[in-house]
Amino acid sequence: MIALWVAAGYGVGVSAQSRIEHAQGWGIHTRPLSDGPYEIVTHLQRPCGQADVVSERFERRALQVAKNAPT
């Protein structure tokens, strides 16, 4: 999904090196972050309706980590 947003000009992606190399095949070009620090925002997208147990656990953990992150 992030590849679609980036390709359409709606955002930037932060990803692992292996994914970045794969995205270059789709015509998405990258550059390293420098002159930081930067605030990185992540959006969790999931279908409407009841999430499965694994997804709910991931969401709870992500919210806990974000709450405890230094500002």
Secondary structure, 3 states (H helix, E strand, C coil): CHHHHHHCCCCCCCCCHHHHHHHHCCCCCCCCCCCCCCCCCCCCCCCCCCCCHHHHHHHHHHHHHHHHCCC
